[in-house]
Every structure is written in C-alpha cells, then in structure tokens.
Amino acid sequence: MGAPFPSPDALLDFVGQFHDPTCWEDRPPEKKAWVPPESEGLQALDAVNRELVARGADRSVTLATIDHDGTIIEAHKRDATVAYEGTRGFQPLVAVWAEQQLVVSDEFRDGNVAGGEDPLTSVKRAFANLPPWVVERRFRADSAAYYTPLLKYLVSEKIGFAISADMSKELRACCVAVPAETWTSLDTREREQVDMAEVEFTPGDWPRDAQPLRYIALRFTPLQCELFENRSVSYHAVVTNRDGLDAAEVVRWHRQKAGTIEHVHRVLKDELGAGVLPSGRFGANAAWFRINALTFNVLTVLKRRALPDRFRDARPKRLRYELFTLPGEIVVHQSRLSVRVPVGDERLREIVAARQRLLGLHDARGEE
C-alpha cells in the first residue's frame, strides 16, 4: 500500500467531507420524498468512476446494455426513512453495463423515494458515463422505470429497451380480452404455465403522433389448485421499441437483467461494504456507496484484464481466499529480497503474469 491503513475515525471523517448541507436548501417544504443534488465531492467521485470505466472496459465491445434497478439498504439512522416494503433505510439506484459487468452510475436516495420517482435523471447519467466508442445502446428495467418522460427519451435517442409495464386497469383489460387462441406458450414451470401475446395498447399520456410501442402480455396460469393458497390467473406486461425480435426473444432478453443487476446488488451489499452504512449524514453514506461501486469495478477490471479466465466470474470471497490473503515469507539472501508463498508453480506463474498485465495497463495509461 505504501502507507499504513487509516483508522476508522479517519475514514469516517473522510467520507463525511462528501456531505454538503447546502444541497438540501432547495428542498420544497411539501416534498417528503426528494433527491438532493450531489455535492462537488460526490460529482468528483462520479468522474473518477467514469474514467475507470473508460480505461477498464474492452474497447472491442461497442454495444452497451444498461440494466437499471434500485436496491434497499436497511439502516436505523435517525434520519432514515421507510421504503415501500416497510424497511427503514435508503434506496439507491444502480446502472450496470451488462456486457462489461461495470457499474456506470449510481444515485443515492432516501428510502421513501420510490424507484419510479424521476428515474430519467439517473438513466441519462448512466448513458452519459459510457465511453465514446459505444455506438449501440440498449436498456432494461423493471416497472419502476415505466415513466413516460423516460420512455420518450429512450425513443428519441433510438435506444432499444424492454421495461416491465405498470399493470393499470386499462392494460389489464386489454390482456383479459385477448382471445384464447391468440396466446402462445412461453414457459411451463413447476407450478404454472406462462403464455404470451402481443396486445394493442397506448397509455393515456403517450403522444398520439409518437411512434407506438409494443406491449407483450404475459399470462401466468397455475397448473393446479393449492390447498392453502388462493391463486388465480395473473397478468404482467413488457413494453419495448425493439422491432427486430419476436415476442419471446424480447421477454427472454428482458429477463436477463436479473443475472446482472441483482448480482451486482448482492455483491455490493453482502460481499463488499455497501450493506452497512457508516454515518448518519446523507452525503457520507452516498460517498460510501459510490466507493463500493468503484471497488466492484476495480475487481471487475482485475478479473477481466489481468487474472486467468477461471477468475472471470469469481466473487470477492473467492478472490480474498485465493489471492488477496495469501501469506508470504520475506527472505533476504545474498542481498536479494524475495517472497516465498505457499502455492504451486502454476499458481505462482499466474500471479506473476497478472502483475505484469496490471503493469501493462498502467504503462498504457501513461502513453495516453
């Protein structure tokens, strides 16, 4: 490291510097759920992450699919608010570049700020943080992103998307009215049959002169009655502007977001430090969460640019066990300093090669 680790108090003082009380001065008195503007320090951290993404991403990948979702972090700070499910804490939004497994942006929020409260600002930042060589952009999200200004933005920017639609009374009526012969099978699960059908639907706030969107209805039918559970047919829907895929391909592509964004949430909160917030100050906790996102990205770059392929999907626990906590004995012999590590020759060659690749990344940075 080149320096001793700072004390916990020093670290707390450091993240505390990212809190700026003046950011809350413009809060409307009647607004209980509100997202403050970021302090200069938080904006600087975002710039650091943007640079990390640009330097660590594979330049041959010109497609960027942004998976966007919020996650609840339980906290019992004095100012923590209650989220929609009853948990007290905070509810940050996270945007992940699926092809690269990199967090491109985050937006820290109070727990009472719903995911559907202006997701457009967060999504715009995510796409703005992509490196310039990305030429094709796509977007996936759940129903919290079913927000008319966001849909208009995605259409105007020619960004292909698939988003879970809010099941309004009008949309549900369209789903129920689909003739039985129109439904086609998508999945047969252990407890239910999933069918799909495209429906003609235009929400009331969608401009009449705008391009109509595709709505794909999903019908979930229980395969048998259950003793203590009253389950009936239920409906979901996915809205998309992608015309090059059939309905089944759109639904399956949309489902793939669960393997990226939910994985990132789990690693951030359960294997890194984002699940335990250090302070009662909003800005300090926002900085802590963003530092954890930076850590996630550093590990991703390490796995994909330096380590052997077998570590490509390794989680932090495995990296700690196999790499970060290896004991070593420092030996001085004939004025030569060396380190003995308890691994075989193959593992040792992997470690040396990884170090050389990291040095190569550092040298390439100096040439830019």
C-alpha positions in Angstrom: 0.0 0.0 0.0 2.9 2.4 0.6 1.3 3.8 3.8 -0.4 2.5 6.9 -4.1 1.9 6.8 -6.1 4.9 8.2 -8.0 4.5 11.4 -11.8 4.0 11.3 -12.2 7.5 12.7 -10.1 8.9 9.9 -12.1 7.0 7.3 -15.4 8.3 8.8 -14.0 11.9 8.7 -13.0 11.3 5.0 -16.5 10.2 3.8 -18.0 12.9 6.0 -16.4 15.5 3.7 -18.7 14.5 0.9 -21.8 15.7 2.9 -22.8 19.2 2.0 -25.8 20.6 4.0 -26.4 23.3 1.4 -27.5 20.6 -1.1 -30.8 20.3 0.9 -31.6 24.1 0.9 -33.7 23.9 -2.2 -35.9 21.1 -1.0 -39.6 22.1 -1.4 -41.3 22.2 2.1 -44.1 20.0 0.9 -41.8 17.3 -0.6 -41.2 14.5 1.9 -39.6 12.3 -0.8 -36.8 14.2 -2.6 -33.4 13.6 -4.2 -30.9 16.4 -3.5 -28.3 17.5 -6.0 -24.9 15.9 -5.5 -22.1 17.8 -3.7 -18.9 18.6 -5.5 -17.2 15.8 -3.8 -19.8 13.2 -5.0 -19.6 14.6 -8.5 -15.8 14.2 -8.4 -16.2 10.5 -7.3 -18.6 10.0 -10.3 -15.9 11.4 -12.6 -13.3 9.0 -11.1 -15.7 6.1 -11.8 -16.4 7.4 -15.4 -12.6 7.4 -16.0 -12.2 3.9 -14.5 -15.0 2.6 -16.8 -13.4 4.1 -19.9 -9.9 2.8 -19.0 -11.0 -0.7 -17.8 -13.6 -1.6 -20.5 -12.9 -3.7 -23.5 -12.7 -1.3 -26.5 -13.8 -4.0 -28.9 -17.2 -4.1 -27.2 -19.3 -1.3 -28.9 -22.7 -2.4 -27.5 -23.8 -1.2 -24.1 -26.9 -2.6 -22.5 -27.7 -0.7 -19.3 -29.6 -2.7 -16.6 -31.1 -0.3 -14.1 -32.7 -1.0 -10.8 -32.9 0.1 -7.2 -31.9 -1.8 -4.0 -33.0 -1.2 -0.4 -30.2 -0.9 2.2 -31.6 -1.4 5.7 -30.4 1.3 8.2 -31.7 2.6 11.5 -30.1 6.0 11.4 -32.1 8.8 12.9 -33.0 10.3 9.5 -33.5 7.1 7.7 -37.0 6.8 6.1 -39.3 3.9 5.4 -39.2 2.3 1.9 -42.2 0.9 0.1 -41.9 -2.6 1.6 -41.7 -1.3 5.2 -37.9 -1.4 5.6 -36.3 1.6 7.1 -33.2 2.7 5.3 -32.1 4.0 1.9 -32.9 3.1 -1.7 -30.1 3.9 -4.2 -30.4 3.4 -8.0 -27.7 1.5 -9.8 -27.0 1.3 -13.5 -24.8 -1.6 -14.8 -23.2 -2.0 -18.2 -24.2 -5.7 -18.7 -21.7 -6.7 -21.3 -18.8 -5.4 -19.2 -20.1 -6.0 -15.7 -19.3 -2.4 -14.8 -21.3 0.0 -12.6 -21.5 3.1 -14.8 -23.5 5.2 -12.4 -25.5 5.3 -9.1 -27.9 7.7 -7.4 -28.2 7.5 -3.7 -31.7 8.1 -2.3 -33.7 8.1 0.9 -35.8 5.0 1.5 -39.0 6.8 0.9 -38.1 7.9 -2.6 -39.7 5.4 -4.9 -37.8 3.9 -7.8 -40.4 5.5 -10.1 -39.6 9.0 -8.8 -37.8 10.6 -11.8 -35.6 7.6 -12.9 -34.8 9.7 -16.0 -32.0 11.7 -14.3 -30.2 8.5 -13.3 -30.6 6.9 -16.7 -29.3 9.9 -18.5 -26.2 10.0 -16.3 -25.7 6.3 -17.0 -25.6 6.7 -20.8 -23.5 9.9 -20.4 -20.9 8.0 -18.5 -20.4 5.4 -21.3 -17.1 5.7 -23.2 -17.2 7.4 -26.7 -16.6 4.2 -28.7 -20.0 2.7 -27.7 -22.2 3.0 -30.8 -25.2 0.9 -29.9 -27.2 1.4 -26.7 -29.9 -0.6 -25.0 -31.8 -0.5 -21.8 -33.6 -3.0 -19.5 -35.5 -2.3 -16.2 -38.5 -3.2 -14.1 -41.7 -1.3 -13.7 -40.1 1.5 -11.7 -38.7 2.8 -15.0 -42.1 2.8 -16.6 -42.1 6.5 -16.6 -43.4 8.5 -19.7 -40.5 11.0 -19.8 -38.0 8.2 -19.7 -39.8 6.2 -22.5 -39.9 9.4 -24.6 -36.1 9.9 -24.0 -35.3 6.3 -25.0 -37.4 6.5 -28.2 -35.9 9.9 -29.2 -32.3 8.7 -28.6 -33.0 5.5 -30.5 -32.1 3.3 -27.6 -33.7 -0.2 -27.8 -35.4 -1.1 -24.5 -37.6 -3.5 -22.7 -39.3 -2.4 -19.5 -41.9 -4.1 -17.2 -45.1 -2.1 -17.6 -47.4 -1.0 -14.8 -50.5 -3.2 -14.9 -53.1 -0.5 -15.0 -56.8 -1.3 -15.2 -56.8 -0.4 -18.9 -53.8 -2.6 -19.7 -55.2 -5.5 -17.7 -58.5 -5.2 -19.6 -56.6 -5.5 -22.8 -54.8 -8.6 -21.5 -58.0 -10.2 -20.3 -59.7 -9.5 -23.7 -57.1 -11.4 -25.7 -58.8 -14.4 -27.4 -57.8 -17.8 -26.0 -56.4 -18.9 -29.4 -54.0 -15.9 -29.6 -52.0 -16.9 -26.5 -48.8 -18.9 -27.2 -46.8 -20.9 -24.8 -43.6 -19.3 -23.4 -42.7 -21.5 -20.4 -44.0 -24.4 -18.5 -42.8 -24.2 -14.9 -43.3 -26.5 -11.9 -46.4 -24.6 -10.6 -47.6 -22.5 -13.5 -47.9 -22.1 -17.3 -46.7 -18.9 -18.8 -48.3 -17.7 -22.1 -47.7 -14.6 -24.1 -49.5 -12.4 -26.6 -48.9 -9.0 -28.2 -51.7 -6.5 -27.4 -52.5 -3.1 -28.9 -52.3 -0.6 -26.1 -51.5 3.1 -25.9 -51.3 4.7 -22.4 -53.3 7.9 -22.0 -50.2 10.1 -21.6 -48.4 8.8 -24.7 -48.5 11.4 -27.6 -50.8 10.4 -30.4 -48.3 11.4 -33.0 -45.5 9.4 -31.4 -44.3 6.0 -32.5 -46.5 3.3 -30.9 -44.8 0.9 -28.6 -45.1 -2.9 -28.5 -46.8 -4.3 -25.4 -46.3 -8.0 -24.8 -48.7 -9.5 -22.3 -47.7 -12.4 -20.1 -50.4 -14.7 -18.6 -49.5 -16.9 -15.5 -51.9 -19.8 -15.0 -51.5 -22.1 -12.0 -51.2 -25.7 -13.1 -53.3 -27.0 -10.2 -55.2 -25.7 -7.2 -53.3 -25.5 -3.9 -54.7 -26.4 -0.5 -54.0 -23.2 1.4 -53.3 -20.7 -1.3 -55.9 -18.9 -3.5 -54.0 -18.4 -6.7 -55.7 -17.3 -9.9 -54.6 -16.3 -13.3 -52.4 -13.2 -13.2 -51.0 -10.9 -15.9 -47.8 -9.0 -16.4 -46.6 -7.0 -19.5 -43.4 -5.8 -21.1 -43.2 -2.7 -23.2 -40.5 -2.4 -25.9 -39.5 -0.5 -29.0 -37.4 -3.3 -30.4 -38.8 -4.5 -33.7 -36.1 -6.9 -34.8 -37.1 -9.5 -32.2 -40.2 -11.6 -31.8 -42.1 -11.5 -28.6 -40.4 -14.5 -27.0 -37.0 -13.1 -27.7 -37.9 -9.7 -26.2 -39.2 -11.3 -23.0 -36.1 -13.6 -22.6 -33.8 -10.7 -23.3 -35.6 -8.6 -20.7 -35.3 -11.4 -18.1 -31.6 -11.5 -18.5 -31.3 -8.3 -16.4 -31.9 -10.4 -13.3 -28.5 -12.1 -13.8 -26.6 -8.7 -13.9 -28.2 -6.0 -11.8 -29.3 -8.3 -9.0 -25.9 -10.0 -8.9 -24.3 -6.5 -8.6 -26.7 -5.6 -5.7 -25.9 -8.8 -3.9 -22.1 -8.4 -4.2 -22.2 -4.7 -3.2 -24.3 -5.3 -0.1 -23.3 -8.8 1.0 -19.7 -9.2 -0.1 -18.4 -5.6 -0.1 -19.3 -2.9 2.3 -22.4 -1.2 0.8 -24.8 -3.1 3.0 -23.7 -1.3 6.2 -23.7 2.5 6.0 -21.2 4.3 8.2 -22.8 7.6 9.1 -26.0 9.5 9.9 -25.1 12.0 7.2 -26.7 11.5 3.7 -23.7 12.7 1.7 -21.3 10.5 3.7 -23.4 7.4 3.0 -23.7 8.3 -0.7 -19.9 8.5 -0.9 -19.6 5.2 0.9 -22.0 3.5 -1.6 -20.1 5.0 -4.6 -16.8 3.9 -3.2 -18.1 0.4 -3.0 -19.3 0.7 -6.7 -15.7 1.8 -7.5 -14.4 -1.2 -5.7 -16.7 -3.5 -7.6 -15.4 -2.0 -10.9 -11.8 -2.4 -9.8 -12.4 -6.0 -9.1 -14.1 -6.5 -12.5 -11.2 -4.9 -14.3 -8.8 -7.1 -12.3 -10.7 -10.3 -13.2 -11.2 -9.4 -16.9 -7.9 -7.7 -17.8 -5.3 -9.3 -15.6 -6.3 -12.6 -13.9 -6.7 -16.0 -15.7 -10.1 -16.8 -17.3 -11.1 -19.1 -14.4 -11.5 -15.9 -12.2 -13.7 -14.2 -14.8 -16.9 -14.7 -12.7 -15.2 -15.0 -9.3 -16.8 -13.2 -6.4 -14.9 -11.2 -3.8 -14.9 -14.0 -1.3 -13.0 -16.3 -3.7 -10.6 -13.5 -4.7 -9.8 -12.9 -1.0 -9.2 -16.6 -0.4 -7.1 -17.4 -3.5 -5.3 -14.0 -4.0 -5.6 -11.2 -1.5 -4.9 -13.1 1.7 -2.0 -15.4 0.6 0.6 -15.4 3.3 4.2 -14.8 2.3 7.6 -15.1 3.9 10.1 -12.3 3.1 13.6 -13.7 2.6 16.9 -11.9 2.2 19.7 -14.0 0.7 22.9 -12.6 -0.7 21.4 -9.0 -0.7 18.5 -10.2 -2.7 14.9 -9.7 -1.4 12.4 -12.4 -2.3 9.0 -13.6 -1.1 8.0 -17.3 -0.6 4.3 -18.0 -1.0 2.6 -21.4 -0.2 1.4 -22.1 -3.7 2.5 -24.3 -6.6 4.5 -23.2 -9.6 1.4 -22.8 -11.8 -0.4 -20.6 -9.3 2.8 -18.6 -8.9 3.1 -18.1 -12.6 -0.5 -16.9 -12.7 0.2 -14.3 -10.0 3.4 -13.0 -11.8 1.6 -12.8 -15.1 -1.3 -10.9 -13.6 1.1 -8.4 -12.1 2.7 -7.9 -15.5 -0.7 -7.3 -17.1 -1.5 -4.8 -14.4 1.8 -3.0 -15.1 0.9 -3.1 -18.8 -2.4 -1.3 -18.0 -0.5 1.3 -16.0 2.0 1.8 -18.8 -0.8 2.2 -21.4 -2.4 4.8 -19.2 0.9 6.8 -19.2 1.0 6.7 -23.0 -2.4 8.2 -23.4 
